[in-house]
Amino acid sequence: MDFKQNRITQLFNIEYPIIQAGMIWCSGWQLASAVSNAGGLGLLGSGSMYPDILREQIQKCKAATNKPFGVNVPMLYPDIDKHMNIIVEEGVKIVFTSAGNPKTWTAWLKERGITVVHVVSNVKFALKAQEAGVDAIVAEGFEAGGHNGREEITTFCLIPQVKQAIKIPLIAAGGIGTGSGMMAAMALGADGVQIGSRFVATPESSAHAAFKQAVVDAGEDATRLTLKLLAPVRLIQNPFYQQVKALEEKGASAEAFAALLGRGRAKKGMFEGDLVEGELEIGQVSGLIQNIKPAASIVTEILKEYQVLRENIHTAGTFGS
């Protein structure tokens, strides 16, 4: 399958326009290198890493692949300046920023020869990111797992609106985990796709085995967007979520939610496997995930399904049959 003329493959010098999302507690060097070796773009999720851990993860990823990979940096976490300096020192050439103002770091990174992509949840933020000078945008619908936009715009509605508004390459995210999802996103105007939840359920993911199985066991109605008073996040409805829901129904203050969250809830759930007291972040597409399989196999399956659909579209009378 030839994607040589694709704007995303050209931008990142990769074979396929498939990006593995940089998810906290799930996206370590093993997953990122596996996706990059399969022809996509792997991302390290720096949001759950101390600076020294990030450096170690970058070095291990460089040893495991000679293909491009990047780092996702959520700007709401501490030590961002240390993370950025480590990224430069270690020679990483691709950075995805999220959860913050793209003007804060874009120019600094680009001056150092780094390709910058910013994650947005609406057209207004997409335009601001383009104005800030980013090289591409990830437009993420509210189907996505983890931290999310307050607008609750679905991917199907968000992608064509952002496409109309910007001139730089567009990556679709949120609810995409199959070849048909990739086809739909690109039909709506995306140049590539970013996939998170599907790559959680892989042997290479750094998530705990119990969390991976919870993702496989999740049904179509398993997740909810919650914690909107602090920062919206999509979670599996486990006992911890029920505690959050109870506070929401009481109209509790932001301080009450912060006290409930405490420290390390996401680590407890996704990395340590506490399915009762931990925060279990995953997207709605988890309802389609039925097994744990290698990241390279997932990339191959997505591309195969995408290619079959593409061929059917050009064969009269077979598409949709």
N, C-alpha and C positions, 0 to 999 in steps of 0.2 A: 504494500500500500504506500503510495507516494504522497508525502506531505511536504515536499521540498518548497513549494510555493506558499505554504501556510505562514502567516505572520508570526505565530507563536513559535513554531519550530525554528524559524529564521532568527527570531529574537534571542532564543536561549541556546541555539545550536544543538537541538535535540531531534530525535527521529519522529516522535509522535506528539501531538498537542495535548498531552495528558499530564497534568500536574498533580502530585500527591500532596495534599494539604499538610501544613506544618502544625500538627495537633499536639497540645500539651500532653505529656505523659505517654504518648503513643508513637511519636515520630522521632525515633532515635536514628543512629547511623545505619543500623541494619536495614530498616525499612527504606530510608532515603536512598541508600546505595542500591538496594534491590530494584527500586522503581527506575532509578537512573540507568542501571545496567540493562533494564528491559526496554529502554528507549524513550521513557518519559522523563519528567523532571521531579526528582525527589527533594523534599524540603525537611530540614531539621526543625523541630518545634522548640524554639529557644525559651518560650514562656515558662517552662517548668524546669529550666536549667540555671544553676549558679554559673557565674562567669567561667570558673575553672572547668566545670563540667561541659560547658559549651565548647571550650577550646578542645577538650579531649574528644568530644563527639565529632567535631569538624576534622580533626586529625585522623580519627578512625574511618570516617567517611571517605576522606581523600585516599586512604590506603586501600579501601574496598572497591573503589571505582575510579576510572579515568574519564568518566563522563561528567557533564555539568550537573551540579546540584546547588541548592540554595539554602537560605536560612529564613524562617518566618519569625518576625520580631513583633509581638504584640506590645504596643507602646504604653499600655496601662500598667505594665509590670516594672519593678525596680531594676536598677543596674543597667538601664538601656545604654548609657554612654559606654560602660565597660563592654557590653555585648558588641556594640558597633565597632569599637576599637579592635576587639579580638577578631571580628569578621574581616576587617581590613588586614590585620597582621597575618592572618592565616590564608589570605589570598582568595577568599570566597568572592565570586563575581556576581552573584544574584541574591537580592534581598527582597522579601515580601514584607511589607509593613501593614499593620492593622491596628484598630482600636486607638486611634489618635489622629493628630493633625499631620498630613503628609508633608507640610512645609517644614516641619521640625527637622527632618533628617534627609530629605530627598536630595537637595543641592549638595550637601556634605558628602553623601554617598556617591553621587554621580561625578563629583570632582575627583574621586578616587577610583574611577573607572568601573563602578558597580551599576549593574542594571537594577532598576527599582520598580517594584510593582506594589500597588496599594489596594487593599480590600475595602469595598464600600457596600452600602446597603440601599442607596437611593441615587437618583440622578444628580441631586445637588452636590453630594459628596464626590460623585464621579467627576463632575466639572471642576471642583476644587482640586482634586488630585491631578487632573490633567493640567490645570493651571500651575500647580506646584512643580510640574516637570517630570512626573513619573513616566516610565516607558510603556506601561500597560496597566490595566485595571482588572481586578477580580470583582465582579458584581455577584453578590451572594444573597440568594433568596432566604426567607425565614424558615424554610424547610431544614436548613443546615443545623448541624449539632454545635454544641459549645456556644461561645458568645455570639450574639446576633444583633440585628438591627431592631430598633423600636417600631419601625414602620409596619412590620409584618407584611411586606410585599413578597409575593411568591416569585420564584425564579422565572416562570413562564411570562409573567407580567413585567418583571424587572429588566430582563435581558434586552428585549426590543426597545424599551424606553431609553436605556443607557446607550444602546447602539446608535440610536438617532442623535444622541446628544454629543458623543465624543468622536474623535478622529483616530485615537491611538488604539492598539490592539485590545480586545476584550476577551476575558476569560470568564466563563460561567461557572457558578458554584451553588450548591444547595439542592439536595435531592437527586444528585446524579451519581449513579453507581453501576450503570450498564451501558452497552453499546447503543441501545435505543435512546437512553437519556442523553448520551453524547450527541447522537444524531439530532435529537429535538433541540438541544441547546444551540447547535451550530446552524440549524435551520432558522432559528430565531435571530441569528446574527453574531453569535459568539465565534471567536477564532480558535478557541480551545476550551478545555474544561478542567476544573480543579475538583478532585475527588478526595473526600476525607473518610467518611464512615466505612466505606467498603474496604479500605486499607487497614482499618483497625482490626478486622477479623482476618489477620494473616499471622503466620509463624514469626515473621520479622518484626511485627509491631511490638513495641516495648510495653504495651498494656498488659495487665495481669490476665492470666488464663481465664479466671472467673468472670472478668468483665467481657472478654471476647465471647465467652459462651452466652452471657446475658444479651449481647448484641445479636447473636445468632437466634436466640430464643424470643427476641422482641417481635411483637406483631405490629400490625399497621397502626394501632392506637396506643403504642407503648410510650410515646414521648409527649412532653408538653413544654411550651415556651414559658419560662417563669422568671422570678427575680427581677421583674421589670423596674422595680423601685431603685435597684442598684445598677445592675448591668444585665440586660436580658440574656438568658442562657437556656438552651434546650436540653432537657434531662429526661432520662428514663424515670417512670413513676414508681420508684422504690420507696421504702419507708422514710428515707431522708427527704425525698420530694414531698411526701405527705406532711411532714413537719413544716416545710416551706409553704405548702398550700394552706395549712391551718393558720399560719401567720397572715397570709394574704387575705383570708376570709375575715380575719379579725381587724383588718386595716392597720396592721402593725407598722411601726416606724422603721426608717432605714436602719436606725441603730439596733433595733430588735433583730432585723435580718442579718446584720453584720455580726451580732453576737451569736446567732445560730450557726452561721457559717464558720466562725472562728478561723482557725488556720488549717490549711492542708486537707480540706474536704475532697477536692478533686484528686489529689494524690492518694488519699485513703481509698477512694472508690475505683479509679481507673488504673492506678499503678500497684496498689496493695491488695485490691480485690475485695474490699469490704462492700458488699452489695446492700447492706442494711443502712449503715451510717455514712457511706461515701456518696459523693456527687458523681453521677454517671452521665457524662455528656456524649450524646450521639444524635445523629440526624434522623429525620423521618424515613429516609431510605433504608434504615435498618430493617424495616418490614420486608424488604426484598432479600436480605442477606440470610442465607440458609446454611452456610458452611464456612469453615476456616480453610483457606488455601493460600499458597504462596503468592506474593505480590506479582511476580512475573506472569503467573497463570492468569491472574485477574486482568493484567494489561492485555494479554493475548486474547482472552475471552471478549473483552470490551471491543477491541479492534476487529475481531472476527464478526461479532454481531453488527457492528457499525458498517463493515464492508458489505455484508449480506443485505442490509437495509438499503444501502446506497445503490447496490446493483438492482434491487427490486424496484426502487423508485424509477429507474430508467428502463424498466421492462414493463411494457403496457399490460395492465390487467392483473399483475401479481402483487403489487404493493397493497398491503392491508388484507390480503387473503389468508 
